[in-house]
Every structure is written in structure tokens, then in C-alpha cells.
Amino acid sequence: MEIVWLPKAIEGLDVVIEYLENNWTEKQIKELENDIQELLDRIKNYSFIGQPSGKNPHIRKTYPNKLTYLIYRVNQERNVIEIVNFRSTKQKPI
């Protein structure tokens, strides 16, 4: 399955990266990028590894590391995995 980042997820990733650039080292940012890529590779192979949402079983939440999480859904009709949101665990929910 292909992975597609939706606009809200891209925006969330940009917010997290901007914060990290101001507060983390370049090495830590690269480690996060690697963690995200490894998680996306796992999701491609095992699309239902994330915790399911109580409201919608196609919406799942998983963590690239202990400081960030992403929300995704499996769109079987389009044969894609859509990254719906990406956030820091320290951000307040919207």
C-alpha cells in the first residue's frame, strides 16, 4: 500500500520539526526522521499495528518515538494508508 500524507499531517510534522530545530541537535532530528521512516515501513507491511480509535476502526494511532505520534487510516478502497495527523505528545489537542 502507498502512504499518503494529508495536509493536516504535513502541517503537524512541520510544527514539530520547527520546534525541534530550535531545541534539539541535528543528530536527534535525524533520529526522529529515521524513527518515522521505520514506522512507516512497518505500517506498509502491517497496516493495522496502530491502536484503533474507538469511534472509527479505520483510524489508528501509533508512536514513532515516545515524544511524537501519528494518526492514520487505512483506505482500502483507494489501496492507500493516509497519514491524517502528526503531533508531539506534549501538544494540546485541538
N, C-alpha and C positions, 0 to 999 in steps of 0.2 A: 504494500500500500504506500502511496505517496503521502508525504506530510506537507500540509499547507498551514502557514501562519496567517491567522486572521488579523485585521488591522488593530484591534484592541490588544492582542497578544504582542504584536510588534511594538506598540506604544509602551506596553508594560515592560518589555525587555529593554527598550531604550531608557526608561526611567531608572531601572535597576542598574544598567551599565553606567549611566551618568553618575549615579551615586557612588558606584564602585570606583570609578575613575578618580573621584575626589577623596576616597577614603581607604582604598586598598592598593596593594602593589600590583604591578603589571603581571607578576607571576600568579597572584591569586586570581586575577581576572582571567588569565589563560586557563587556570584550573577549572574555573566555573564554565568556561566555554567547552572544555573537554567533558566536564560532567554533563552538560546539556546535550552534547552530541552523543555521548554514550547512552543517555536515557532515551533519546530519540531513536537510536538504533534498536534498543530493547523494545520500545513501543512498536516499531515497524514489525518486529518478529512476534511479539506477544501483545497485541493491541489492547487487551483487557487487563493489563497488570495494575493499572491505577485503581484507587479506591472509587467505587461507583458513588454517584450522587444519589441521595435519597429521592430527589424529585425526578431525575431522568437517568435511567440506567446507561444511556449512551455517553453521558458526561462523566468524566473521570478526573481525579486529582492525583498527582504524583510529584515527587521531590527529586530534583537533580542533586541537591545537597541539603543540608539542614537549614540553610538560610533562604532558599527560594523554592517556589513550587510553580507548577504549570497545570492548567486545566485544559483538557482536550476532549474531543468527541470523535467517535468512530462513525463516519458517514458511509455506510455500506452501499447505499445507492450509487454514490459517486466513486466508491472504492478509494476513499482518502481518509486520512486522520487529520482533523482540523485542530490546531492549537488555538484555543479560544482565549486564553489569558495567561500571563506570566507575571508573577509578583514576588516581592520579598515577603518573607514570613513576618517581618516587622511592620509592614504597611498596614494601615487600617483598611478594612474592606470598604468598597464604595457602595 
